[in-house]
Amino acid sequence: MGRAYSDDLRLRILEAYERGEGSCRALAARFGVSWEYVRKVRQQQVRSGHRKRLVQSRFGVRSRVTEQVKAHMLVLVESQADITITELRERLEADKGVPMSWTLVQLWVKRLGLRLKKSRSMQSSGTQKPIANVAPISTAASSRPTRND
């Protein structure tokens, strides 16, 4: 696995570019790096205004569920225990301005250890519901032999 280039190399490339010592391709050949690396470094400098490498998050995009959103979710469930996931989602978006999917709200309800009293999608009961007989019961003995084990 390749290692990251040093910040010293990054600074030398950007200084050479600012002095007008060549294009991105020429600087890439001069410093022994790829053209894409020089272009990426230059674009990062233009976007951020900094020469140094920006600290990157190792775990992707930051979650929308901040500590304030978690606290608000706890308050909403404590004040109305029979709230559904959909209602909780709508209240969070209206109150905090945080758009969240139904699945994400359900995930955080589980993570926070909350139990909702009302659930729109409950598992079926273990007791079977009575069903109406569709076919009449035949009183005549079956012509097929029965198997005795």
C-alpha positions as semicolon CSV with decimal commas, in nm:
position;residue;x (nm);y (nm);z (nm)
1;M;0,000;0,000;0,000
2;G;0,134;0,339;-0,093
3;R;0,221;0,606;0,158
4;A;0,103;0,966;0,150
5;Y;0,338;1,228;0,012
6;S;0,496;1,461;0,267
7;D;0,367;1,810;0,330
8;D;0,712;1,940;0,233
9;L;0,669;1,803;-0,120
10;R;0,321;1,950;-0,136
11;L;0,450;2,295;-0,036
12;R;0,737;2,281;-0,289
13;I;0,494;2,191;-0,569
14;L;0,256;2,475;-0,479
15;E;0,540;2,729;-0,448
16;A;0,677;2,626;-0,788
17;Y;0,329;2,659;-0,938
18;E;0,283;3,006;-0,787
19;R;0,624;3,116;-0,923
20;G;0,506;3,004;-1,267
21;E;0,774;2,738;-1,316
22;G;0,552;2,525;-1,535
23;S;0,217;2,364;-1,587
24;C;0,074;2,088;-1,372
25;R;0,211;1,825;-1,609
26;A;0,560;1,979;-1,612
27;L;0,566;2,007;-1,232
28;A;0,447;1,648;-1,199
29;A;0,736;1,527;-1,416
30;R;0,984;1,749;-1,228
31;F;0,881;1,629;-0,879
32;G;0,815;1,268;-0,976
33;V;0,445;1,259;-0,893
34;S;0,136;1,206;-1,103
35;W;-0,035;1,487;-1,288
36;E;-0,356;1,408;-1,095
37;Y;-0,178;1,465;-0,762
38;V;-0,054;1,809;-0,869
39;R;-0,400;1,901;-0,997
40;K;-0,566;1,776;-0,676
41;V;-0,323;1,970;-0,453
42;R;-0,375;2,287;-0,655
43;Q;-0,756;2,256;-0,646
44;Q;-0,752;2,196;-0,272
45;Q;-0,547;2,514;-0,229
46;V;-0,788;2,712;-0,444
47;R;-1,091;2,580;-0,251
48;S;-0,956;2,613;0,101
49;G;-0,702;2,892;0,063
50;H;-0,445;2,689;0,258
51;R;-0,125;2,532;0,138
52;K;-0,104;2,272;0,410
53;R;-0,287;1,945;0,391
54;L;-0,630;1,956;0,549
55;V;-0,711;1,711;0,826
56;Q;-0,946;1,451;0,685
57;S;-1,210;1,251;0,860
58;R;-1,135;0,881;0,850
59;F;-1,496;0,779;0,880
60;G;-1,675;0,960;0,600
61;V;-1,947;1,220;0,632
62;R;-2,034;1,347;0,978
63;S;-2,365;1,230;1,112
64;R;-2,663;1,464;1,114
65;V;-2,761;1,319;1,449
66;T;-2,577;1,552;1,683
67;E;-2,599;1,554;2,062
68;Q;-2,876;1,818;2,041
69;V;-3,079;1,600;1,804
70;K;-3,034;1,297;2,032
71;A;-3,144;1,499;2,335
72;H;-3,446;1,633;2,144
73;M;-3,537;1,279;2,036
74;L;-3,528;1,166;2,401
75;V;-3,751;1,458;2,505
76;L;-4,001;1,385;2,227
77;V;-4,030;1,017;2,319
78;E;-4,054;1,090;2,694
79;S;-4,327;1,349;2,639
80;Q;-4,526;1,129;2,398
81;A;-4,447;0,762;2,444
82;D;-4,694;0,645;2,179
83;I;-4,528;0,842;1,898
84;T;-4,456;0,646;1,581
85;I;-4,129;0,651;1,389
86;T;-4,293;0,853;1,113
87;E;-4,429;1,112;1,357
88;L;-4,091;1,131;1,533
89;R;-3,919;1,183;1,198
90;E;-4,157;1,464;1,103
91;R;-4,117;1,636;1,441
92;L;-3,737;1,620;1,422
93;E;-3,740;1,775;1,077
94;A;-3,987;2,046;1,182
95;D;-3,821;2,130;1,516
96;K;-3,450;2,086;1,440
97;G;-3,446;2,110;1,061
98;V;-3,271;1,776;1,032
99;P;-3,401;1,568;0,741
100;M;-3,375;1,200;0,832
101;S;-3,504;0,886;0,666
102;W;-3,745;0,654;0,843
103;T;-3,473;0,391;0,867
104;L;-3,223;0,631;1,025
105;V;-3,475;0,742;1,289
106;Q;-3,554;0,377;1,367
107;L;-3,182;0,301;1,398
108;W;-3,128;0,586;1,646
109;V;-3,436;0,489;1,847
110;K;-3,278;0,145;1,891
111;R;-2,930;0,288;1,963
112;L;-3,067;0,518;2,231
113;G;-3,257;0,230;2,388
114;L;-3,597;0,393;2,344
115;R;-3,912;0,185;2,333
116;L;-4,211;0,318;2,147
117;K;-4,553;0,200;2,265
118;K;-4,717;0,230;1,925
119;S;-4,573;0,052;1,627
120;R;-4,715;0,048;1,275
121;S;-4,519;-0,257;1,175
122;M;-4,556;-0,518;1,443
123;Q;-4,472;-0,884;1,403
124;S;-4,763;-1,117;1,362
125;S;-4,899;-1,284;1,671
126;G;-4,807;-1,642;1,753
127;T;-5,179;-1,724;1,787
128;Q;-5,344;-1,803;1,458
129;K;-5,660;-1,619;1,369
130;P;-5,968;-1,830;1,304
131;I;-6,041;-1,880;0,938
132;A;-6,364;-1,968;0,769
133;N;-6,392;-2,311;0,613
134;V;-6,383;-2,266;0,242
135;A;-6,447;-2,624;0,137
136;P;-6,718;-2,833;0,304
137;I;-6,598;-3,126;0,507
138;S;-6,666;-3,451;0,330
139;T;-6,820;-3,729;0,537
140;A;-6,738;-3,999;0,285
141;A;-6,422;-4,196;0,352
142;S;-6,134;-4,119;0,124
143;S;-6,060;-4,373;-0,146
144;R;-5,688;-4,333;-0,088
145;P;-5,530;-4,571;0,156
146;T;-5,383;-4,423;0,471
147;R;-5,027;-4,485;0,567
148;N;-4,954;-4,636;0,904
149;D;-4,607;-4,571;1,041
